[in-house]
């Protein structure tokens, strides 16, 4: 049985994963990307930031500390799940995967410092964090069920639409990263941009966003007609998409102000998590209250 403590820890993991993306965005937006000039130490002579590094050193080192906190949460969940790892191997391995991403991110983060924030390396540094948010969101949802599918359902296009939504979200995130690499917030005066045309890459980013909105509305209409559990996740996703779209267009036409970009980063994590929730809701599982009546899924 999944305890309340495990659920709380899973939520903490999801929030921390989103927090890493947000704090990384703050590092970039404040020009603190090289606030720590070395890695794994902050400076060649100090593990932590020094007064000479100023506020940029504090911001960059704070981002590194958050990564340490993320690893600690993963270890705590690992210990919580250890006794029940055979009963819920899905949760155990999901958390282990999230833990494994931490050192990968740390190493890629070090490479970004060594390459003076090369925009392509920075993009590579972001991708594992985006994946981790999605996995963490899936992990949270799995703590609310028994891991047993509820049996056969009538044929429906909704699962396929769920996969399309997740695929479009991945494309949106990818083009968002490229748009960021072409934009004005490089993270440091020493770093370069990726050389892509800012107008065209922004339009390329907007196109799959519109496709994502269309797919979400289509799915929502079908889900309402069929009275499925996908309705609520789809409503949440659509609300997030609308908010993200408004912020995105306003920031584009107002010169990409820092505050709006920061909110857009928060919305990015919310979009990923909401998309994962939509797809997962297309494959309902029994909850602990109805586990005795659950029918194992046929693979």
N, C-alpha and C positions, 0 to 999 in steps of 0.2 A: 504493500500500500504506500502511495506517495503521501508524505506528511506535509502539513502546512509549512513547516520550516524549509522543506525542499522547494516548494512552490515560491516562497519568498526569495530564496536564494536564486532560483531560476529567473525571477523578475529582476533581481539585482544584477545578474549577469547580462540580461538584455539591456537594461538601462546603462550599465557600464560600457557595453559594446557601442551603444549610441553615443555615450559620453566621450569615448575615444575619438570617434569621428568629429564630434563637435569641438573637442579641445584641439584636435589636429587642425581644424578649420581656424580656430582662434590663433594658433601659432602662425598659420599662413597669413591671415588677415592683418595681424599686428606686425608682420615683418620679423617674427621671432624664430624663423626657421633655422637660423644659425646662432640662436641665443646660446646654445651649447656648441662650441666649436669642434668638439671631438666626440667619439663614441668608442667604447661604452662609457668612458668618463665624460663629464661635462666639459672639462678642459684637460689638456695633457697632464696637468698637475693636481687636478681635483675631481673627485667622483661626483660632487654636488656643485650647484651653481655658486658663484662667488660674487661679492659686492661689485666687483669690476665688470661683471657681465650685465649688470643692470636689470631692468624689468624684462627685457627679452630673454635673459637667462632664466629668470623665475618662471616665465610662461612656458618655455621649452622644457625645462626640467620638471615642471608640473605635469606636462603631458607624459613624460617618461614615468613619473610616479604613478599616474593613473593606470598605466600599463601594468605596473607591478601589482597594484590593487586588483586589477582584472585577473591576474594570475592567481592571486590569493583566493579570490572568489571561486575560481575553478578548482583549486585544491580543496577548499572547504566542501564544495558540492561532491567532489570525488570521494571524500571521506564519508559524506552522508549516504552516498549510493553504494558504497563498497559492500555492505552486508546484503543488500538486495540486488546486486549486480546480475544474478542469475534469473531473478524474477522479472526485472526490467532492464535487460541488456540494451534496449534501445536508448534509454536515458543515460546509461553508463557510457556508452560509446559516443553519444552526441556530446556529452560534456568533455570526454577525452579529446574529441576532435577540436572543440573550442579551446581547450588547454594547449593543444599542439599548435594552434595558430599564433599564440602569444610569442614564442621564440622566433617563429618565422617573421612576424611583424617587427620584432626587435632587430633582427639581422638586416632586413630591408630598410628599416629606419636608419641603421648605421650607415648603410650604403648611400642613402639620400644625403646624409651629412658629409660623407667623404667625397661625393660628387658635387658638392655645393648646390644641392637642391635641383639637380637635373630634372626637368619637368616630366620626362618619361619614367624616371625612377620614382618620382613622387606619385605618379599615377599608379605605378605598380605597388606602391606602399598602401594606397587607398583600397585597392581591389580586395585584398584579404579581409579588411575591416568590414566592407560591404557584405561579403559572404558570411562573415561571423555574425552580423546583425540578423541575417536571414536564418542562420542555423539556431541562433539564440531564441528567435521568435518561435521557431518550430519546437525547440526544446521546452519553452514555456507552455505551449499548447499541449504537448504530450504529457505534462505533469497533471493535466486535468482528466486524463482518460486511463484506461487499463492497458492500452496497447493492443486491444483486440478489436478488429473491424466488426461492424454490425451486420455483416452479411451482404447478400446480393441486393442490388437496387435496379430499378427499371432503367433501360438504356437512356442516356441523357448526354447532351453536348456540353454540360456544365463542367465536368472534369477536364475536358479538352480546352475549354475556354479558360479554366484556371491555369493550365500550363501556358497558354498563350499570354495571359496576363503576367505571369512570372517571367516569361521570356522577354516580353516587351519592357518590363521593369528593369531587367538586366541591361537591355540595350539603352534605355534612358539613362541609367547610371553610367554606363560606359561613355556615352556621348557627353554626359555632364562632366565627367572627369576630363575629357578632351577639351571641353569648353573652358573649364577652369584653367587648364594648362595654357590656353591661348589668351586668357583674360589678364587684367591688370594686377591682381593680387598674387605675386610670385612667392611670397614668403621671406624674401630677402632682396636687398638691392644688388647682391652679388649673383643672383640666379637669373637664368634666361627663361624665355617662353618657348613653347613647342613649335612656333612658326606657322601654325594653322591660321587661316583667315578667320578673324573673330566673328564676323557677320555670318559667314556661311556655316561655321561649326555650330553657332548658336541656333540657326535655322534647322540644321541637321539634328540638333538636340530636341527641338520643339516638335518635329514631325512625329517621332515615335511616342511622344507624350500624348498627342492628339489621338493616335491609334490606341494607346492604353486607355484613355478616357472612353473612347467608343466601345472597346472590348468590355470595359467595366460596366457601362450602362446596359449593353446588350445582355451581359451575364445577369445583371440585377433584374432586368425585366423577366428573363426566363426563370430566375430563382423565385421571384414573387409569384409567378404563375404556378410553379410547382410546389410552393410552400416549403422550400428546403431551408436547412440551417445555414446556407450560404448567404442569406439575405443580410444579416447583420454585418458580417465581415465585409461584404461588398459595399454596404452603405458607408462604413468606416473608411474603406479605401477610396471611394468616390469623394468623400469629404476632404480627405488628405490631398487627393489629386487637385481638387479645385483650389484649395489653399495654396498648394505648391505652384499651381499655374498662375495665380494672382501675384504671388511673391516674385515668381520668375519674370513675368512681364514687367512688373513695376521696377524691379531692380535693373532690367535691361534698358528701360527708357529713362532711368534716372541716374545712369552712370555707375551702376553696380556698387551702391553704398555698402559699407561694411556690415551695418546692422541687419540689413535685409539678407545679405549673403549668409550671415550666421543663422538666421531663422530658416533659410533655405536648406542649410546643412541639417538642422533638426528635422525638417520635413522629409529630407532624403531618407533618414533612418526610419521614420514613420512609414514612408511609402514602401520600403523593402519589407518591413515587418508586416504591414497590412496585406501586401501581396502574398506573402507566405501563408498568412492566416486564411486568405481566400482559397488558395489551392488546397491547404490542409482540410478545410471545411468541406471540400468536395468528396473527401474520403472519411466519412464519420466513423468514430469508434465508440465503443461502449464506455460509459463512465463508471465510477466505482459503485454508484447506486444501482446500476442495472447490470452489473458484471455477470450476475448469475444467469441472466437471460441472453447473454451475448452469444453470437454465432461466429466461430472462427472464420476468418477470411480464406477463400480458396485462391491459391496462387497458381 
